[in-house]
């Protein structure tokens, strides 16, 4: 989008509100102020959420949801941990992972997610930051900093939040501008010269408080700590060395301006900028031993032997601006959210996880099967969206809201395969600088939606909503200089590789729920909902001169019922939910013999389980939170097979499903298998104990622990590509005085070596692992 186009978009969003301001008559009995602010919840009061686009007590919201507060986030991230990946397992049913480093987190809720590493991949979990949908996988990686709270909404949320929410939503609400000066800062320093600085300050810009601001920033860095010990010949000139990988530098800033020119009008303008450089995910070739899923006792996370990919560099920049405008007419409030996001960058990696010379020699042409590197480059992405909704007041027995949204995202994405980078033929291979493709992807979507709640009695409330969405995706092959004629010119979807592919679908999504307030502090609810994920095109296949990979739309129908309760003047909060869902035409992703992701649909997947959370202050100086989720998922389709890792006609792992052989490739029947990256249980607990001293000072000790059950990392069932019992323990102890703290911390106290991802292509048996033990000191303040 050009600057002039976006300026016009902003003006179109603000013009109606400017007109209303100019014509407004200020009556003496003016209604309450409209506001674009997020209401912060008190640490010891009601838990306030905006899961239904209103500020409400969580007890009155008929949705399974979890809330994370800033203090917990600062603890998880104190050693410079990724602000998004560190959320994995911190609340029931939420799992987050990446095989592409910090620029491509993949989210899963109740087992539903997408293991596709393609830059254009769609995910069934929607990420919303300050009311703006972040759809592209790179935009989903924008760090969360100076946060008011995080809400995890579980199950389809298709009425108020649209398509691609078949699994749920992770909703980030930043700390907002205020009419009094407020701020917070958290600074830590630790192992490998890790730095984490998260800060925000804001307050009034005018004497009457009608204009205020919030300036927020995040800085993270870590020295390289992984050595590349390979010293042999390299086709692309890669030179190893001591401590050449694993480091990163993250620089982020956000400025929000809030203006309230009248009692009824609120205008919030927000802009953000990100500049990140670092290392792509580290694959450790051969670290997965055939016949077992145990991490080898002698495995060393600090050493690799890479003969290619220049030590896995990656770098991305993103920036964006949004305008959130709200006008309260007294009987209704009109809200407009206009947003634009831009991103560009690249990520390059040695995808086989180790030097081919260490796995079969360096005979001529060995690298046709023994080497691997690739790069994804986002040359440019522009996403803009406009949402308008009208809502009734938050009071009274009948509440409603209606609206519409238009979404437009366009990108130019380049994929570079191994021979694109080669500078010599030291290993018997041939350089080919034309081994790349450039794609133009366009995703447009519009929707109309409405939701209403009616109090049937003073205890029973009925809520229902519906949304109709039109989703269209196109992919055009702009450059393919290596291929005069492209093979396999068609696919089952009707989208071939003749330069242009278009998929579109229109579907409704909906939800209905009943909430029963047994008492002021106890609620029971039941909910049924259907979500919709639009069709998907994976154009990366063109780099191998094969047809685009596609998948048609999926729908998720979910049933859940639960209880929410508070007790002892909000000293105890408790919730428990049971759920069952089935996904028709589920979109799945596997790998082919090139290591290329392949999209396909299976007939159905089902999942069921429970979630429970407890937040309790048993006495004044102790605060404990705990969560547990149990999950069972299953793919149901006897006719769907996934390709398994094999080299030279020999499978590289112990496959527990029936298989068929086609040439040198093997395919496993996946009917009855669990979904990938869906832990069958997750347990998390955190606790803090304070020892009061004189005045406002105190000593404290805090800890957090996460334990995950069995996880399958691929679609087919194996002995090796699983983990069971992954766990991490963190501790912090220090001194607090008023709203200031100084403490020492240790993350991954036991130095647990957890397998968290795999590459199952060829005979690589490459694993991805969690960070080692990290320790340091942290300072924090709030005012």
LINFEN-V99623 format. One record per backbone hydrogen bond with DSSP energy under -1.0 kcal/mol. CO is the residue of the C=O (numbers start at 1). NH is the residue of the N-H. If there is no record, write none. Layout:
# LINFEN-V99623
CO | NH
CO | NH
This chain:
# LINFEN-V99623
2 | 6
3 | 7
4 | 8
5 | 9
6 | 10
7 | 11
8 | 12
9 | 13
10 | 14
11 | 15
14 | 18
15 | 19
16 | 20
17 | 21
18 | 22
19 | 23
25 | 27
27 | 30
47 | 58
49 | 56
50 | 53
56 | 49
57 | 60
58 | 61
61 | 63
64 | 154
66 | 152
68 | 150
69 | 73
70 | 74
71 | 75
72 | 76
73 | 77
75 | 78
77 | 80
82 | 86
84 | 87
85 | 88
87 | 90
91 | 94
93 | 110
94 | 89
95 | 108
97 | 106
106 | 97
108 | 95
109 | 112
112 | 109
118 | 121
124 | 167
124 | 168
126 | 170
127 | 134
128 | 172
129 | 132
132 | 129
136 | 140
138 | 141
139 | 142
146 | 175
149 | 173
150 | 68
151 | 171
152 | 66
153 | 169
157 | 161
165 | 157
167 | 155
168 | 126
169 | 153
170 | 128
171 | 151
172 | 130
173 | 148
173 | 149
182 | 202
183 | 783
184 | 200
185 | 781
186 | 198
187 | 779
188 | 196
189 | 777
190 | 194
191 | 194
192 | 223
194 | 190
195 | 221
196 | 188
197 | 219
198 | 186
199 | 217
200 | 184
201 | 215
202 | 182
203 | 213
206 | 209
210 | 260
211 | 205
211 | 206
212 | 258
213 | 203
214 | 256
215 | 201
216 | 254
217 | 199
218 | 252
219 | 197
220 | 250
221 | 195
222 | 248
226 | 244
226 | 245
227 | 304
228 | 241
235 | 423
235 | 424
241 | 228
245 | 225
245 | 226
248 | 222
249 | 277
250 | 220
251 | 275
252 | 218
253 | 273
254 | 216
255 | 271
256 | 214
257 | 269
258 | 212
259 | 267
264 | 328
266 | 326
267 | 259
268 | 324
269 | 257
270 | 322
271 | 255
272 | 320
273 | 253
274 | 318
275 | 251
276 | 316
277 | 249
278 | 314
284 | 287
284 | 767
289 | 292
296 | 299
300 | 303
302 | 227
304 | 229
305 | 355
312 | 280
313 | 348
314 | 278
315 | 346
316 | 276
317 | 344
318 | 274
319 | 342
320 | 272
321 | 340
322 | 270
323 | 338
324 | 268
325 | 336
326 | 266
327 | 334
332 | 329
333 | 391
334 | 327
335 | 389
336 | 325
337 | 387
338 | 323
339 | 385
340 | 321
341 | 383
342 | 319
343 | 381
344 | 317
345 | 378
346 | 315
347 | 376
349 | 351
349 | 374
350 | 353
353 | 285
355 | 358
356 | 359
363 | 366
365 | 368
366 | 369
366 | 370
372 | 352
374 | 349
375 | 416
376 | 347
377 | 379
377 | 414
378 | 345
380 | 412
381 | 343
382 | 410
383 | 341
384 | 408
385 | 339
386 | 406
387 | 337
388 | 404
389 | 335
390 | 402
391 | 333
397 | 455
399 | 453
400 | 392
401 | 451
402 | 390
403 | 449
404 | 388
405 | 447
406 | 386
407 | 445
408 | 384
409 | 443
410 | 382
411 | 441
412 | 379
412 | 380
413 | 439
414 | 377
415 | 437
416 | 375
417 | 420
418 | 421
419 | 432
425 | 428
432 | 435
434 | 436
435 | 417
437 | 415
438 | 478
438 | 479
439 | 413
440 | 476
441 | 411
442 | 474
443 | 409
444 | 472
445 | 407
446 | 470
447 | 405
448 | 468
449 | 403
450 | 466
451 | 401
452 | 464
453 | 399
454 | 456
454 | 462
459 | 517
460 | 456
460 | 457
461 | 515
462 | 454
463 | 513
464 | 452
465 | 511
466 | 450
467 | 509
468 | 448
469 | 507
470 | 446
471 | 505
472 | 444
473 | 503
474 | 442
475 | 501
476 | 440
479 | 438
480 | 483
491 | 494
497 | 499
498 | 500
499 | 477
501 | 475
503 | 473
505 | 471
507 | 469
509 | 467
510 | 530
511 | 465
512 | 528
513 | 463
514 | 526
515 | 461
516 | 518
516 | 524
521 | 566
522 | 519
523 | 564
524 | 516
525 | 562
526 | 514
527 | 560
528 | 512
529 | 558
530 | 510
531 | 556
532 | 164
533 | 554
536 | 551
538 | 549
539 | 542
540 | 543
541 | 544
541 | 546
542 | 545
549 | 538
551 | 536
554 | 533
555 | 584
556 | 531
557 | 582
558 | 529
559 | 580
560 | 527
561 | 578
562 | 525
563 | 576
564 | 523
565 | 574
567 | 571
567 | 572
568 | 571
571 | 617
572 | 567
573 | 615
574 | 565
575 | 613
576 | 563
577 | 611
578 | 561
579 | 609
580 | 559
581 | 607
582 | 557
583 | 605
584 | 555
586 | 602
588 | 600
590 | 598
592 | 595
596 | 592
598 | 590
600 | 588
603 | 585
604 | 636
605 | 583
606 | 634
607 | 581
608 | 632
609 | 579
610 | 630
611 | 577
612 | 628
613 | 575
614 | 626
615 | 573
616 | 624
619 | 622
621 | 690
623 | 688
624 | 616
625 | 686
626 | 614
627 | 684
628 | 612
629 | 682
630 | 610
632 | 608
634 | 606
635 | 672
637 | 640
640 | 670
642 | 668
645 | 652
647 | 650
650 | 647
654 | 719
658 | 669
660 | 667
662 | 665
665 | 662
666 | 644
667 | 660
668 | 642
670 | 673
673 | 635
680 | 631
681 | 709
682 | 629
683 | 707
684 | 627
685 | 705
686 | 625
687 | 703
688 | 623
689 | 701
691 | 699
694 | 697
696 | 738
697 | 693
698 | 736
699 | 691
700 | 734
701 | 689
702 | 732
703 | 687
704 | 730
705 | 685
706 | 728
707 | 683
708 | 725
710 | 680
711 | 723
712 | 677
717 | 656
720 | 722
721 | 713
723 | 711
726 | 708
728 | 706
729 | 749
730 | 704
731 | 746
732 | 702
733 | 744
734 | 700
735 | 742
736 | 698
737 | 740
739 | 782
740 | 737
741 | 780
742 | 735
743 | 778
744 | 733
745 | 776
746 | 731
747 | 774
748 | 751
754 | 770
757 | 768
759 | 766
761 | 764
764 | 286
765 | 288
766 | 759
767 | 284
768 | 756
768 | 757
774 | 747
775 | 191
776 | 745
777 | 189
778 | 743
779 | 187
780 | 741
781 | 185
